[in-house]
Amino acid sequence: MQCPRCDGQGAIQVVRVHATGTKLQICDECDATWPYGETPSIETFQDFRTFMESQGLQGLWTELKVISSESED
């Protein structure tokens, strides 16, 4: 799936946050983030760093494990 926030420039990936085990969907280009299972839309994205900082984390990609790329499904 292509990202609706950056007009398809990035692909949506499914990731897991190492520290919490939370699964997310994130654009590999603009870092727009959605809860896993939610349909990504421009109206509902949250900035990756903002989300991670709300969890007491730094907001670095090294804090994530890529599970899959939605564009491969």
Secondary structure, DSSP 8 states (H G I E B T S, - for coil): -B-TTTTTSSBEEEEEETTT--EEEEETTT-EEEETTS---TTT-EEHHHHHHHTTS---GGGEEEEEEGGG-
